Amino acid sequence: EVVGLLTADHGFAKPVTKTMKLEEALVSVDHEIKILNEGKFLSLFFPPSWNAARRMAILNTIVKNPAIDIVALQDGGHVEIQSQALSSSLYFTAAPACGESSFGVSLQDTRATVVLTAAPQWMCVDRLDTATNNLYYPYFISNLSHYFQTPAHPDAVVIAKPGVAFTAKYAGQHGGPTPNEVFVPLLIHGATLPEGSQVPALNELLNFL
């Protein structure tokens, strides 16, 4: 039996009208900062000598820039997420009930401007309620959680606002969290999804291999 999948790694939002040279600015602060530039998304690897307070201080400065949408910093077993409107703490835990390759998360609002699930209520990362998972962008919390649970995850991420990119090299930029970029077509031949209306988790899509 032949099974085929056809999809895209990202969609397209509005055209990039501004390029922000944040990568160069960070390197000028400390040339030991390692940066993976995906276009609309920077992954930052800080030098071991930088403590949590110094890392958070530079992200607090970055997020105040009007061209920046979201910053997130992993600190121990949780991730601090900030935008200009919201601030959240995302905690991780092992949760066998969530599945072999999944885990549990708990999200706390740290600015007290919206009401989230009460801590320490743990939820399976791939079964989050819509309000929680769409807090910043659709599926943002689950996608960010999976990213920070990968073995080679960065210390922090910086996401540009729509229309802004960190490089002018490419017409199509990676890393944008907007619906036009996150939702892509999925064509399947020779197989079906268990639930046609259920968006498959990233770690489940290729389980047939």
C-alpha positions in Angstrom: 0.0 0.0 0.0 1.2 3.4 -0.9 0.5 6.3 1.5 1.2 9.9 0.3 1.1 13.2 2.1 1.3 16.6 0.4 1.4 19.7 2.5 3.5 22.9 3.1 5.8 23.9 5.9 4.1 27.3 6.2 1.6 29.6 4.6 2.0 33.3 3.8 0.9 36.4 5.7 1.0 40.0 4.4 4.2 41.0 2.6 7.2 42.0 4.6 7.5 45.8 4.6 10.1 46.2 7.3 13.4 44.4 8.1 14.7 44.6 11.6 18.4 43.8 12.1 18.0 42.3 15.6 20.5 39.5 15.0 23.3 42.0 14.4 22.2 44.0 17.5 22.3 41.0 19.7 25.7 39.9 18.4 27.0 43.4 19.2 25.9 42.9 22.8 27.8 39.6 23.2 29.4 37.8 20.2 28.9 34.5 22.1 25.1 34.6 21.6 24.2 32.0 19.0 21.2 32.8 16.8 19.1 30.8 14.4 17.3 33.2 12.1 14.2 31.8 10.5 13.0 35.1 9.0 10.2 36.0 11.4 11.5 33.9 14.2 14.8 34.0 16.1 16.0 31.2 18.3 18.5 32.4 20.9 21.2 30.4 22.6 22.8 32.5 25.4 26.3 32.0 26.7 26.4 29.8 29.9 27.7 32.8 31.8 24.4 34.6 31.4 22.1 34.0 34.3 18.3 34.0 34.1 18.0 37.6 35.3 20.3 38.9 32.5 18.5 36.8 29.9 15.1 38.1 30.9 16.4 41.7 31.1 17.4 41.7 27.4 14.1 40.1 26.4 12.2 42.7 28.3 14.0 45.4 26.4 13.4 43.6 23.0 9.7 43.1 23.5 9.2 46.9 24.0 10.2 47.4 20.4 7.0 48.0 18.4 8.2 45.7 15.6 8.4 42.7 18.1 5.3 40.6 18.7 6.3 37.9 21.3 9.3 36.8 23.3 9.6 33.6 25.3 12.4 32.4 27.6 12.9 29.0 29.1 13.9 29.2 32.8 14.2 25.7 34.4 11.0 23.8 34.0 8.9 26.6 32.6 8.8 29.2 29.8 8.0 32.9 30.4 6.0 34.3 27.5 5.6 38.1 26.9 3.9 40.3 24.4 3.1 43.9 24.7 -0.4 43.0 25.9 0.0 39.6 27.7 2.4 37.8 30.0 2.2 34.1 30.8 4.1 31.3 32.5 4.0 27.9 30.9 5.0 24.9 33.0 5.7 21.3 31.8 5.3 18.0 33.4 5.5 14.3 32.5 2.0 12.9 32.0 1.7 9.3 30.9 -2.1 9.7 30.5 -1.4 12.2 27.7 0.3 9.5 25.5 3.7 8.1 25.1 5.2 11.1 23.1 3.1 13.8 24.8 3.3 15.7 28.1 1.3 18.0 30.3 1.3 21.8 30.6 -0.1 24.4 32.9 -0.5 28.0 31.9 -0.7 30.9 34.3 -1.4 34.5 33.5 1.2 36.7 35.2 -0.3 40.0 34.3 -3.8 39.3 35.7 -5.5 40.9 32.7 -7.3 37.7 31.6 -8.5 34.7 33.4 -6.8 31.4 32.5 -7.1 27.9 33.9 -6.3 27.9 37.6 -2.9 26.6 38.6 -1.8 23.9 39.0 -4.4 22.4 36.6 -2.4 20.2 34.2 -3.7 19.7 30.6 -2.4 17.5 27.9 -0.5 19.7 25.4 -2.3 18.2 22.4 -5.8 18.5 24.0 -5.8 22.1 25.2 -9.1 23.9 25.3 -9.5 26.5 22.5 -9.2 29.6 24.8 -5.9 28.4 26.2 -4.4 27.3 22.9 -5.4 30.4 21.0 -4.3 32.9 23.7 -1.7 34.6 21.5 -2.3 32.9 18.1 -4.1 29.8 17.0 -2.3 26.7 18.4 0.5 28.9 19.6 0.7 27.4 23.1 0.9 23.8 22.0 3.3 24.6 19.2 5.6 26.6 21.5 5.4 23.8 24.1 6.5 21.2 21.6 9.3 23.4 20.4 10.7 23.9 23.9 10.5 20.2 24.6 12.8 19.2 21.7 16.3 18.0 22.7 18.0 20.9 21.0 15.6 23.7 22.0 17.0 27.2 22.3 17.0 29.3 25.5 14.6 31.9 24.0 12.6 32.8 21.0 11.8 36.2 19.5 8.9 36.6 17.1 8.4 39.6 14.8 5.1 41.3 14.2 3.2 40.6 10.9 4.9 42.5 8.1 8.3 42.5 9.9 11.2 40.1 9.3 14.7 39.7 10.7 16.2 39.1 7.2 15.6 40.4 3.7 17.0 37.3 2.0 13.8 35.4 1.3 10.3 36.3 0.0 8.8 33.6 2.1 9.8 33.8 5.8 9.6 31.0 8.4 8.3 31.3 11.9 5.2 33.4 11.6 2.4 32.4 14.0 -0.5 34.1 12.2 -3.4 31.9 11.0 -2.5 32.5 7.4 1.0 31.0 8.1 0.1 28.2 10.5 -2.9 26.7 8.7 -1.8 24.8 5.6 -3.5 22.3 3.3 -3.0 18.6 4.0 -3.7 16.1 1.2 -3.6 12.4 2.0 -3.7 9.5 -0.4 -4.1 5.9 0.9 -4.9 6.8 4.5 -7.4 8.7 6.6 -7.3 10.6 9.9 -9.1 9.0 12.9 -11.2 12.2 13.2 -11.7 14.2 10.1 -12.3 17.4 12.0 -9.5 17.0 14.5 -6.2 18.8 13.7 -3.5 16.1 14.2 -0.7 16.9 16.6 2.7 17.5 15.1 4.1 14.4 16.7 1.2 12.2 15.5 1.1 13.1 11.8 3.8 10.6 10.6 3.0 7.8 13.1 2.2 5.5 10.2 5.9 5.3 9.3 
